[in-house]
Amino acid sequence: MSIHDAVAQLAQADHDAKIENASCRNIAGGYRCGITACNGLNDGDEPDGWWVGYSPRNGMNASVEGPWADWVELAHQILAEDARRQADTSSEQQP
């Protein structure tokens, strides 16, 4: 194993450990098309509304890809999550 491969393997192991210990919220739209927001990846800081693409099949460091139908499904899932959050917020505000 080359030194480059060893360093890459250690970096991946560190990243995987952070992912495993993080509290992630994922929304998947297809086999390789999703978004995630994780607590614990930024030195324990709460995310500030930022989400990033990830591949449910290939993992966090893989390209987000898929046919048009997967992207449409992801959009539907995002809108459903938004509706759920709005309903939760409105029910919390009622006396």
C-alpha positions, 0 to 999 in steps of 0.5 A: 500500500502506498503512503497516499493510499494509507493517508486516504484510508485514514481520512475516510475512516475518520470521516466515516466515524464522524458520520456514524456518530453524527445525527443525520436527517436524510431525504432520499429521492432514489437509489443515488439521489438524496440530501442530508443535514447532519449535526456533529460534522461541524465540530458539534455545531448545529447545522444552520439550514444547510443541506448537502447532496449525497448518494444513498447507495454510494455514501456521503462522498459520492456524486448525487446522480440519477434519472429524472424520475429520482430527482422528481421524487426527491423534490416530492419528498422535500415538499412533503417534509416541508409540509410536515414541518409547517404543520408541526410549527402551526400545531405548536403555536396553537394554545 
